Amino acid sequence: FERRTGPVGYLPSGIEKLMVQMFNNEPRIAENNSVEYTPTVTRLGDHQVRNADANLQTMFPCRECERSFRTKIGLGVHMRHRHKDELDTARRRVDVKARWNEEELSMMARKELELTANGERFINKKLAEIFTNRSVDAIKKCRQRDNYKAKIEQLQGQAALISEANEPPTTQRRPSLSELEVTPSSSHSVPIAPPPIHSDDILLQELQGMSPVAVRRSWRVEVLQSIIDRAHISGKEATLQCLSNYLLEIFPNRNDRPSSATVPARRPRNRRISRRQQYARCIKSLLDGTDESALPNQSIMEPYWRQVMTQPSPSLCSNTVPRKGNMQEGVWSPITSRDLQVHKVPLTSSPGPDGITSQTARSIPIGIMLRIVNLILWCGDLPVPFRMARTIFIPKTVRANRPQDFRPISVPSIVVRQLNAILASRLTAAVSWDPRQRGFLPTDGCADNATIVDLVLRDHHKRYASCYIATLDVSKAFDSVAHDAVFNTVTAYGAPKSFVDYVRRWYSGGGTYFNGGDWRSEEFVPARGVKQGDPLSPVLFNLIIDRLLRSLPKDIGVHVGNAKVNACAFADDLMLFASTPKGLQELLNTTVKFLSSVGLTLNADKCFTISIKGQPKQKVTVVEQRTFCIGRARVQLKRSEEWKYLGIHFTADGRARYNPSEDIGPKLERLMQSPLKPQQKLFALRTVLVPQLYHKLTLGSVALGVLRKCDKLVRSFARKLLGLPLDVSVAFYHAPHSCGGLGIPSVRWIAPMLRTKRLAGINWPHLEQSEVASAFLSEELRRARDRAKAGVNELLSQPKIDTYWADRLYTSVDGNGLREARRYAPQHGWVSQPTRLMSGKAYRTGIQLRINALPTRSRTTRGRHEMNRQCRAGCDAPSHNHVLQRCHRTHGSRVSRHNGVVSYLKKGLETRGYTVYSEQSLHGQNRVYKPDIVAFRHDSTIVVDAQVVTDGLDLDRAHQSKVEIYNRQDLLTTLRSVYRARENIEVVSATLNWRGIWSFQSITRLRTLGILTAGDSNVISSRVVSGRVYSFKTFMFHAGFHRGMA
């Protein structure tokens, strides 16, 4: 990019011209100046004054607005920033004798060969009619050049190779026995390979060779085994019918169960339950990123989508793609137990019409499931209970109210989804995909394609080269593709016939019905489209787009170093590149023709083109207004207009500047006004709102200052939500929960880290030999790494970022007491999760106490030591440690807090079968001991004493000191003699500080002995915090004895 200098500043209006108005003829000299001579001042004549005024009045006005500039450079900077489109119009030059580039030569050579094959005469005139921007003489002279003739010979050689490749292969039949007898034997006998075993035979052998399984009688394994044993005699149809009956027996009456979506919600019993339902709906709305939009009624949705799915699509697609090898062994082979383990359906996945949930499917024994799925493969068709799917509607936009604003998702049976996921994985691995297709493949396709677009735009802007781009949107791509096109494409790519027949039966015999919440339509069989929601559908659609990419002319495209790019695709999101307008139009024509042959059309309202013309002589690029035909639509963009691809905004110069505050600001206001508790709002902020920015922050263009402002905006929201003072450490907001912070992600450090990871994972097989692409990617990685540097450390992983914020937190005044928080993570559950242990108000006050932000006099008068900082009770300075641990006003609440911890421990021990005694007097050698708990069981005795200490102590040392008090020989002797305790007596303490932080040794020992669980430690931690909040309130509102009073 060219470096842009800033505009020259204006002359301040309040300053008069020094040359014109001089009130004193002598210069002003300070009294203490050591200069002994008086400098002279030259008077200016009238003509010199007039010339100076004329020079100052020489300005460069902007023709588009009323601003004027003193320099031409300043005017140029203004035009580039404020009037980009008008500047492109002024800079554009008309090509009189434009040079021939490689793309035009290739297109004209191909057209010449086509005209010659059709027997056309007067080639020059015919080519001039096609290439209207060239004259007959220019075409004639171009055809006489050696490079053009070489291009013609090259294309002729390629056509000859293609014709040879398309010739049917010669087949050799196996000689008969009589022919073998009369054939003379050679000196070397060649063994005859045995005929290959058919896939059906392999599947049946695998089924019959499975080892017996020991399962409950309810699975009726003997019935399933008998179906397998009689399969070779009964045939596929009878076996499939028997398998259907077996499935209906082990999963009875599941098709008749109503869907959960059709059951109306119960009326809330009281106001509290009603409020909880509101919380759930609000959180769901935030998590889904959609507003509460009701589904249109059945009279609107069903006719629209039934017409879309049942209207047959014409297919002119044939088997023209060369086979990529035999997929017999890879795709249609027996399914193993490892396949079932790898492709488990998630537990959160919805059940199909048969009512089998993911939990039920996982409970099926592996031996039973292996027999079921392999029988389905052998039969080549689905059983009757698995053929039906229900179709639900997912809103595309925030406020969806029209049928086209929803996306239909087909939900088949859980078993079918698991089987098709295995087949989809095998098919994906067997196909040699075009490197320009990055959707639904095991790679970061969004990063690959978005970075390619940025590379193409910036490289052409740097080289002042021409680039013509079209972004295409296929209208209802998954719902409109022709079934015959899918079947022909799968066959063309070499899939086994059994797999093709399975897909054909799945789409021709599998019905569906619409499920719209409180209504359900009649069942029908779709006539076109692939089933969104089925794992096999994305792979099938990818094959269609792969054929499109292979059909595009390879000699059209833009140069990226020594490589050429003419398209990139992510599923149905297509982008085409060309170096000439004629080349882009040919790519568009090829694409439209192919899509129409498979039943697809382009949505002209969402398609657009952008024409970047390079003018190397002027060292600029201009965006011109070219007309391209996409079907019947003509669309074009200007330089100032932004456009979106894969969620990233671009301009003609590359990635557009992104300001995350514009996205998250309105959402924060909406979240603040939502009827949620503070802990729920904080949870939504941390898990929903901030992560929604990651994609654009990672692949978009964002300045570091913008990232910092976004963090400030988020911290301001959290500060207002929790009532925290302004001087709370920044690290407390961003440190993870396991280290004592709030765990709010900091986009300042997360964005560079994520960008570095995604750039490092970019895979461009078709650009591996391009030095320009490698240099571009290396430079982007270097910039991302530089942004991730904090001093000498590179924060390139989440643990390093967490450590960075935790270290900053522990070095702060208020965060020093949390330094041992990172040693035990479960104690912070009440901070990280929306818990019912605390009300919203108690949660706010608990967070304030955790970071030492309660408004004590010592806290609110920091830096003002001249003010009265004495405790209201007349004792020491009222710091948090004093108020919560030593002040006599809070003694009663401290005792209550201690008793609350002890009662929880006592209840846990009693639940585990212990006989518990509280505060028993145990006589030692020199004193009487009263531990909080002495618990007995037939096999063990446990002594437990609880303590809540100040945050300035080493918690492990405090734990050890407490254990040493009771772990004395005289005390253990008393326990054995009085309580008849066994030899193994355990002494342990429950040690925390008033911030709710556990001693690691203490909680580890308690969990080892089985006294507490991870959840129990979280509950006790929250109780300690709640008790200290109560102590603080007692201190603030208590009006008792004052020691300083007379």
N, C-alpha and C positions, 0 to 999 in steps of 0.2 A: 504494500500500500504506500502511496505517496504521503510524505509528511506534510501536515497542514499547520501552517503558522497562524497565530492568533491575530486578530485585527488590531490596527494601530489605534490608540486611544484618542478621544476628542480633546481639543483644547478647552480647558475649563472656562465656562462662560463668564465667571466673575473676575477673571484676570484680564487686565487691559494690556495692550501691546506696549512693551517696555521701550521699543524704539520710537514710539509716537508720543507717548505722554511721559515726560520726565519732570517731576516737580522740583528737583534740585539739580543744578549743573555739576555739583561736586559729588563724588561717591561718598557713601556713608562708611566712616572708619571708626572702629571701636577705640575708646580712649586708651585702653591698655595695649593697643597694637604697636609693635616694635618697628613698623615700617616708617622710615623717616621721610620718604618722598611721597608726593601726592600724585596718584595716577591721573592721566588726562582722559577726557571723554570726548569722543568725536561726535559732533552734531550731524544729524542726517538732513539732507535737503528734502524739498517737497517731492521731487520726482522719485527719490529713493523710498520715501514713505508710501507713495502710490504704488510702486512696484511690489513692496512688501505686502500691501493689502491685496494686490491682485494674486500673489502667490498663495496667500492664506485662503483666498476664496476659490482656489482651484480644487474642486471636489469631484468625486465619482458617484453620481446618483444611481440608485437601483431602479430599474425600469418596472419592476413588479410591485414595489412598495415605495414609501416616502422616505426611506432612509438614504443617507449619503455617507460616503467614506472618503478619507483624505488620500488613500492609496488604492491602487488597482488590486493589490494583494488582498486588502481588506474586503473589497467588493467581491473578489472571487471566493473567499471563505464564506461570506454571507450567502452567496448564490448556492454554494455546495450544501449548505446546511438548511436554508430556508426555501429555496426555489429549485429543487433538484430536477423536476420535470421540465421547467422552462429552460434550465441550463442545458439539458439534453437536447431540446429542440434547437437552441442556438448553436450548439456544437456540431450537430449532425451535418455531415458532408455527403453530397450525392456522388456516388461512384460513377465516373465516366467510363473508364476502362479498368474494371475490376480484375484482379488477378484470379487465375484458375487455382482452386485448391484441390486437394486430393479427393475430397468427398464429391465435388462436382464432377471430376474426371471419372470416378468410379460409377456414379449414377448414369452419366452419359454413355459410358462404355457398355453398361448393362442394357441400356435402352437401345443402343445401336445393334447389339447382338440380337435383341428381341425383334427389332424391325427387320433385320437381315433374315432371321428365321422365318418371318411372315412373308418374305418376298417383296418387301417394300422397295421402291426406287426413290431417288432424290432424298437420300438420307439427311443431307444438310438441312433441307427445308423442313423435313419432319421433326428433326431435333430442335430446330429453331421454334417450331410451334409448341414444343413441350417446355423447353428452357427459354421462356419469354424474355428473360433479362439478358440474353445473348443474341447478337446478330448472326446472320448467316455467314458472313465473312469471318467472324470470330470463331464460330464453330468449325468452319473449314480449315482455318489455320491451326486450330487446336488438334484436329484429327491428323494433321500432317506431322505432328511432333513425335519424337521417338518414345517419350515417356507414355504418351497415350497409346501408341501401338503396342508397347510392352504390356500396358494394362489390358488391352484387348486379348493378347495372347495368354495372359494369366487367367482371365475369366474363361476363355475357351478350354484351357487345360482343366480348370476346376469343374466345368460342366461335363467334360469327358469322364472325370473321376466319379462324379455323382451318378452319371448314367450307368457306369459299370457297377457301382455299389447297389443300384436299384434293380439290377437284373436278378431274376430268381435263381437261387443256387441250384446247381445240378445235383440230383439225388441219385445215389447208387443203391440199387436193390440188392438184397442178399441172394447170392447164387443158389440155385436149387441143388438137390443132392446129385442128380445126373450130371449137371455141369461141373460139380466138384470132382466127379470121377474121371472126366475126360480132360480136365485141366491139368497140365503138367505141373508137378510139384517143384517148387524152387528149392534151392540149397538151404535156405533158412525158413523154417516153418514159422508163420505168424499166428499166434493163438487168437481165436475168435472171442471177442468180449461178450459176456452174457448180456441178454437184453436187460435194460434198466427196469428196476422195480417201480411200479406206479405208486404215486403218493398215497392213494387210498389204501393200498396193501400195507404200506409202511405204518400208516395210522392205525389200521386194524391190528397189525402185529404188536404195536406198542400198547394198545388197549388190552389185548389178550395176555400180554406178558406182564402186566402190572401186578405187583405183590398184593396179597390180601391186606385189608385194613381192619383194625379193631375199633369199631365205633358203636354208639348207642343203637338200640334196635329201631328207634324212631327214624333213622336215616334209611332203613330198609336196603342195606347194601347188597343183600342177596338178590333182590329184584333188579337192581342196576347191573349186577354182574351177569344175570341171566340175559338181559337185553344185549350185553356185549357178546356173550357166547353165541347167541342166535343171530347176530347181525349179518354174517356172511350168507346165512340161509334166508332170512326174512327180507333182506333188501333194505335200501335206504329209506324208502317211504314208510314201510311198516316199522322200522327201527325208530324213525323220527316220531311216529305216532305213539309208540310205547314210551319213548323218552318224555313226550309231552304229558302222558298220563302219570308217569312217575313224578314229574315235577309238581303236578297238581296235587298229588298225594302228600308230598313232604312239605309243600307250601300251600295249605288249604285255604280257600276262600279269600285269597289276598287280592285278586282282581276286583272283588266286589267292595273292598274297603274304601270308604270315601277319602279323598285327598284331604290333607290337613288344611290346604288352602280353601277348600269348599266349606269347611266347618266354621260357622260364625263364632267370633270371640265371645266369651262369656261376659255378662254384664258385671262390672266391678261391684264387690260387696260393700265397699266403703270408699271414702275419699282418699285414704292412704293408698289403696290398691290402684285407684284411678290415677293418682299422681305417679305411681311406679310405671304404669303403662305409658303415661306421657313421657317419662324419662327414657323408656326403652325405644319409643318411636323416634324421639329426638336424636338419641345416640345412633340409631340405625340410619336416620336421614343423614347424619354427619359422616358415618362410616361409608355409606354408599355414594356420597357426593351428589345426591339427588334430593329434590324437594318432595314434600308430601303431595304427590300427584296421583290422583285416583285413575284407575284403569277405565277407559271408555266402556260403555255398556255393550252387550253382546250384539245388538242390532247394528252397531257401527263397526266393531272389530271383525266379527265373523265373515260378513260378506266381502270385506276388503281382502283379508288374508286368504280366504278360501279361493277367491278368484286368482290371487297371485300364485298360489301353490298348485292349483288344479289346471290352470291354463297350460297346455303343452307347449314346449319351446321347440321350434324347428332346429334340427341339428344336421349340418352339412359336413361334420367332422369325420375324417377317415383315418385309417391307420397309416399315417405318413411318417411318423417318427421312427427312425431306426431303433431296433431293439438294443437295449443296453446290457444284454446278457440274460442268463436264465435265473429267474428268481425262485425256481421250484424248491430248492433246499432251504433258501433263506426265509421265505414267506409262509409257504403252506407245508410246514413240518410239525411234528408233534409238539404240543405245549408241555413244558416241564414245570416242576414245582418252583424253580427259580423265577420263571416268567411270572407266575402268579404272585410271588413275593415282591418282585420289583414293581409290578403294575397294580398294586392295591388301590382300590378306589378310596379317596379320603373319607374320613368319618363324617365330615360335614356335608357330604354330597347328598342330594335329595333322592328319595326312592322313585322308581318308575311306576308305571300303572299297576304292576304286579304287587306292589307294596313291600317288596324285599328291601330292607334298609341296608346301609353299609355295615352296620353292626351285625345284622343277620348273615350277610354274605361272608364276613370274616369268621363267623362262628361255624361255617360249613367246614368239615374236615378236609384237609388238603387232598386226601385220596379220593373223596367223593367229587370234589370240584375238578380234579384232573380228569376223571372219567366223563364228567358232564361236558366239559369244553372240548375234549378230544372226540367225543361222540358227535358233537355239533360240527366239528371240522370234517369228520368222515362222512356225515350226511350232507354236508354242503349247504345246510339251511338251518334256520332257527326254529326251535319248537314253538308251538302255538302260544304258550303263555308269555314268551319273550318277544313276540313280533310287534306288539303294540307299543307306542310311545305317546306321552302327553306333551303338548306344546304350551309353554308359558311365555309371557311377554315381559321383557326387561326394558325399562325406559332408556332412551339414548341421551336425552337432554334433561335439564333440571326441571323444566315444566313441560312435560309431555302430555298432550291432550288429543293428538290426532293418531290414527292407526299407523301412519308411516313414521311416527316418532318412537315406535317400540321395535324391539328386535325379537323375533320369534326364536325360542330355544327349545329344541326337542329333547325330552328327557326319557330315554329308554330304560330298560331294566339295568340294575346294577351289574348283573352277570354279563349282559351284553356289552356294557361299557368296559368291563375288565377284559373281555375277550377281544373287543375291537381295539383297545389300547395296545394289546400285545401285537396284533396284526399291523397296526399303524406304525409301531416302533420298528418292526421288521421291514415294512415297506419303505420307510424313511431311510433305513440303513442300506437297502438294496439298490435304491435309485441313485444314479450319478446326477445330482442336481446341478442346474445351471447356476454359476456363482452369483448371478445378478438377482436371484430370488433368495431372500433372507427371512421370510415369514414362516412361522411354525416349524423351524428347524433348531437343532441344538446349538444355537449361537445367539449372540446379542445382535439381532437383526436391526433393531432401531438405531443402535450406535453405529453399525456398519453403514447403513444407508444415509443417515443424517450427516455423518462425517464425510461421506463421498460427495453429497450435494454441496456442503461447505467447501470442500477441496476444489470441486469444479468451478464454483463461482469465484473464489478468491484467486485461483490460479489464472483464470481467464482475465480477471480484472488486473492482475499483476502483469500479464503478458500483452495486454490490450488486444486480446483475441476475441473473435465472435463466438457466441454461444446462444443457442435457441433451445428453450426448455418448454416442455408441456407436462402438466400434472393432471392425471386422469383419475376419475372416480367412477367405478362401475356401479350401476344402479342395481341394488338388491342382488349382489353377486351370488351369495350363497343360496338365495331362495329362487334364483331364476335359471341357473345353469341346466342345460338339457341332460337328461339321464343317459341318452344314447352317446352324448359326447363324453360323459364320464366313463362309460363302459368301453368305448373305443379307445380312449386314452390309456386306460389301465392295460388293455390288450396291447396297444402299440408300444408300451414300455416293457413288455416282456413278462408280465405277471402270469402265473400259471392259470390254466383254464378253470381249475377248481375255485381259485380265489375270485376270478371274474364272475363265475356263476353265483358264488356266495354274495357278492356285492349286488348283482342283478336281482337276486331273489329278495335281498334285504330291502332294496328300494322299490321293487314292484309289488311285493307282498306285505310290507310292513306299513300298517296304518297309523293314524294319529288322531288326536282330538284336541281342541283348544280348551285350555283351562285358564279362565280369566278371573280367578279369585272367588267370586260367588256364583259363577255360572260355568257351564260345561257344554260344549257343542257336541254334535253327532260325529261319529267316527268317519273318516274318509282316508283315501290313499293319495298322497301328493303325486302329481304328474311330472314335477321338475324340482330342481334344487337339491342340495345336500342337507343332511340333518345337522344343523348347528346344535352342539351339545354332545354329539357322538364323537369320540376320539378319532375315528377313521375319516370323518368328513374333511378336516383341514388338509390332510395329506392328499385326498382325492382332488380337492380344489387346487392345491399346489401343483399337481400334475398338469392341470389345465393351463395355468399361468406359465408353467415351465415350457409347454409347447408354444405358447405365444412368444416367449423370449427367444426361443430357438428359431422362430420363423422371421424375426426381424433381420433386415439386411445388415451384414457385418461390416460393410464398407462405409456405413453412416455412423457418425458419432463424433464426440469431442475428444481431443487428445489430452491425456494427462501424462506428460513425459513421453515415453515410448509406448504407452498403452492407449487403448481406445475404449471409451465408455459410451454406450448408446441407450442404456436403460438401467433402472434399478427398481426392484419390486419388493413390497412387503405384503404378502397375500394379494388383495385386490387393489392396494394403493400403488399405482404405477407412475413412474416419472421417466420421460423420454428426453434424450439429449441429441443435438445435431449441431454441425458447424455452419450449416447454411439453411435458409428458410425452406428451400426445396427439399432438403434432406429431412427436416422435421415434418413437413407435410407428408412425405412418403412414409415415414414411421407412423404417423397418425392414420393414414389410409390403411396400412397393413394391420394396425391394431384394431381398427373399427371393423375391418373385413373379417378378421379372425374371431373377434368377440361375437359378431353376428352369426358366425357359423356354429358357435356352441350355445346360442340362445341368450347371449348377454348383450346389454346395451350400455352406453355411457350416459351418465347424468350430466348433461351439458351445463346445468346451473352450477355445478361444483368443479368443473374443469376450467383450466385457464392456461395461458401461455405467456411467456416473457421472452422478449427479443433483445439480446445484448449484442450490439454491433461494435466490433473493435476498430479503432482508427489509430494504428501504430504511428503514423506520421505525426499526428497531433498528441500522441501519448495519452489517449483517453479512451474510455468506453462510453457509449451512449445507449440508452434504452429507447428503441424506436417502436413505433406503433405499426406492427405488421398484422396482417389478417390471415388467420389460419382457420380451416374448416374442420370442425369436430362434429361429424354428422351434418347437422344443419346449423349449428351454433358457431358464432365467431366471437372469441373471447381474447382479451389481451390485458396485460398489466403494465403499470408505469413503475418508475424507479422508486417513487415515494410510497408505493403500496406494499404492505407486508402480506406474505402468504405463509400458510402453515403446511408442514409435511411431517407426519409422524409426531405431532404435538409440539414441534419446534418451529418458531417463527423465523422466516428468511426474508431478505431483500435481494436486490440484484447484486449487492456487494458481498453477500455471505449471510452469516447468522445475524439476526437483528438483536439489538440490545433488549434484554429482558429485565424487568423490575419486579421482583417477587412481592414487593409490598403492595402492588396494585391487585394482586390475586388474593393475598392472605388478609389484607386490611378489612374488606367487607365481611369476610368469613369470621374474623375475630369479633367484629361488632355483633354479628348474628349469634355467635357462641356466647358472648357476654350476656346477651338478652334472653338466652334460652332458659327454660325452667329446669336447670340442672344444678346439682350440688357442686361446690368448688372442686372437690376431688374428681368428679365426673368431667367437669370442664377441662381440668388439667390433663386428665387421661385422653380426652378427645384432641386436645392441642398437641400432645406428645405423640400420639399414635396415628392421627388422621391428618390434621391440618398441615403440620410441618412436613411430614413425609410426602404429601401431595405435590410439594414443590421440587422434589428430588430430580425428577426426570428433566424438567426444564432447566434447573440449576446445573445439572450435569452436562447436558448436551447443548444448552443455549449459551449465549454470550452474556456474561454477567461480570460487572466490575466488582473489585473487592470492597469498595466503599458501599456499594448497594447491598452486598452480603452483610456488612456490619450494620447497616441501617435496618435490615430485616431482623437481625438478632435483637437490636434495640427495641423494635416494635413488639416483638414477641415477649421480651422481658418486661416491657411496660404493661402488657396485658397481664402477665403473671403477677407482677407487683400489685397491680390494682385488684386482681382477683383475690390475692392472699393477704392484702393489707400490709405489705412489707415496706419498711422505710427505704429511702433512696440510697442509703449508704451500705445496703446489704451487698456482700461480695458478688461480683458478676459470676464467679465460678460456682456459687451455690445453685444458680439456675441451670447450669449446663453440666455439672458433675453428675455422674450416674447415680441411680438409687443405691446401688451396692456400695458406693463410696460416701453416702450421706447427703447427696444433692437431690435436686428435683428431676433430673434426667431429661430436661428439655433439649432437643437436638440443637446444636449450633451450626447453622448453615455456613458460617464463615470457614469452618474447618471440614465439615462433612462434604460440601460441594467439591472442593479440590480432591479430596480423597476418593470420592465416587467417580469423578471424571478420570482420575489417573487409572483406576481399576478398569473402567469401561474402555478407555483408549488402549490400554495394554491388552485387552481381550479382543480387539478388532481383528477380523479375519477377512482379507481381500484376496481371494485366490486369483482373480483376473488382473490384479494390480501388483502382484508380487515382484515383477520385473521393472516396475516403474520407479525410477529414482526420485521423481518429483513427489509421488505418493509417500514413499518412505521418508523423505526429508520433511514433508509436511507433518506426518504423524509423529516423527521424532521431536519436531519443534513444539507441537501441541503437548506432548508428554512432558517436555522440559518445562514449559510454562505452568502446567498443572502441578508439577513437583515443586517448582519455586513457590507457588501459592500455598503449598502444604507445609512449608518450612516455618517452624517456630524456633527461632534462634538457630542452633546447629542441628536440631532434631527435625526429622521429616515425619509428619503425622499422616501416615499412609495406611493406617488401619484403625478400626474402631477401638481396640484396646489401648492404642497409643493416645488417641484423642481423650479417652476416659482418664488415662493416667495424667495427661496434661492438665485437665480441669481439676482432678482430685488434688494434685500437688498444689495448684494455685489456691484451692479451697483451704487446705490445711495450713498454708502459710499466712492466711488472713487472720485477723483478730477474732472474728466471730466464728470462723470455721475450724479453729485449732482444737476445739473440744470434740470434733468429729473425726479425728485422725485415725481412730481404731475402728471406724465404721466399715472399712473395706474388708475386714477380716472375716465377716460373717454376713452373707447376703440375705437370708430369709427374714432377718429382723426388720427389714425395711418394707415389708409387704404392705403395711398400712399407708405408706407414702405413695407407692407406685400404683396400687390397684384401688378402684372405687369400692371402698369397704363399708360395711354396715356397722363397723365397730364405733364409728364416730359420726356425729352430725356434721353438717357443713360448717357451722360456727366453731365447733370443737376442732375440726380439721384445720381451719385457718389459724386458730390460736396455737394448735400443736406445731404447725410449721414455723410459726413465729418463735415459739420456745426452742425448737430444734436448732435454729440459726442464731439464737441469742438476741432476738429482736423484740422481746417484750419491753414495753415502755417503762423501765425502771429509771430512777434518777441518774444512776451512773451511765445508763445507755443514752438517755436523752440530753445529757449535759457534757458529752464528750468534747474536749477542747476548750471547755469553759470552766476552768478549775476555780475561778473566783466565786462561783455560785455555790449555794448551800447544797451539799451532796450527802448530808447525813440521813440515815434511815429514819423513817417516820416513827419507828418504835424507840428511837433514841440510842441505837447501837451503831454498828459499823456502817460503812458506805453501802448503799443498797444495790449491790451487784446481783446478778442472777444467782451466783453461788451462795451469796449471803441470804437472799430472800428465800430460796428454795431449800437450803440445807441447814442454815444456822439460826435464823431469826426466830425469836420466841413466839412471834405472832403466828407462824406457820407450823408450830410444833404439832398441833392436833392433826392437821392435814397430812403432815409427813408420816405420822403414825398410821393414819387411814390408808395412805398409799402403800406403806410397808405391809399392812395386814391384807390388803387386796392381793398383793403378789403371793403372800403365804397361803391365802385361801385357795388361790388358783392351783398352786402346787399341791396342796392337800387334796383337792378334788381329783387331780390327775392321778395321784398315788392311790387313792381309794378306788378309782375306776380300774386300776391295774391290779387290784387284789391285795393291797397293803392295808395293814391296821395302823392307823396314823394317830399319833399323840402330838399335841401342840404345846409348846413352851413348858415342857416337863423339867422339873428341877433335878439336875444330876450332880451329885456331890463328888467333887474331885478331891485331890490331896489337900489343897489350900483354899479352894473356893467352890462356889456353887455355879454350875453352868445351866443355862436355859436356852438350848437351841430351839429354833422356830418349829422344826418338825423332826420327830423320830418315828420312822416307819418300819414295821416288821412284816415279814412274810416268811413262809416256811423255809425258804432257801436263802434269804438275805435280810440284812438290816441296813437302813440308810438314815444318815443324819444330814439334814439340810438346814442351812441358815441363809436367809435372804438379806441383802443390803443394797441400797441405792446410794452411790457415792458421788462426789463432785466430779466435774469433767476435767479437772486438772491432774487427776491421779492416773497412774498406770493401772489399768483394769486387771490385768493378769496378776500383778503384784498384790492388789487388793484382794483378789480371789485367794491367792496363796496364803495371805495373812489370816484371812477368815478360816481357811481350812486348818491352819496350824493351831488355831485356838482350840478346836474341838478334836483334832486328831492327836490326843494325848493318851498315854498308856493308862493313867488312872481313870480317865473318863471311859475308855473302852472297857476297862475292868468292871466299872460300875454297870455298864450296859449288859455285860455278860452275866453278872451276878444277880442283878435286880430283875432285868427283863428277859433273862435267859436267851440272850442273842447269840447267834452262831459266830463262828470265828471270822467269817468274811463280813466285816463291818465297813461300809463305805461312808466317808465324810466328804461332803460336797457343799459348795455355796452357790447361790443364785445372785450373781454380781452384775449390776448395771450402773450406769451413771444417769443423771437426771434428764439427759437428752434421749434416753431409751436405747443406748448402745450397750450391747452385751460384752462381757469379758469372753474372749474366744475360748480360753481354757474352761471357763465355767459352763458355757452352753454346750461345748463339746462333751464334757463329762456328763452333764445332765442327759444329753441325747444318747450317749453310750449306755448309760444305766437304764434307759427306757423311761425316764421320768417325764421327759418332754419330747415333743415332736417339733418339726420346723414351723408348723402352724401355731403351736403353743408359744413358741418364742416370739412370734410376731404379735400375738395377743397380749402377752405380758409387756412387751415393749410399748404397745399402744396404751396399756393401762398405766404404765409409769408416766408417760407423757401426759395423759389425761389427769392423773393425780397431781402432777406438778403445775398444770394449768389451774386446777382448783386451788392449789396452794397460793399461786400468784393472785388469784381473785380474792382469796381470803386476806392476803396481805394488803391489797389495795383498798378494800372496803371495810376492813376491821377498824373499830373505833374503841379499842380497849386501852390497857395500861400503857403509859408513855414514861419511860425511865427518866427522861429529862425533865419531867414535870415536877414541880414542888409538891 
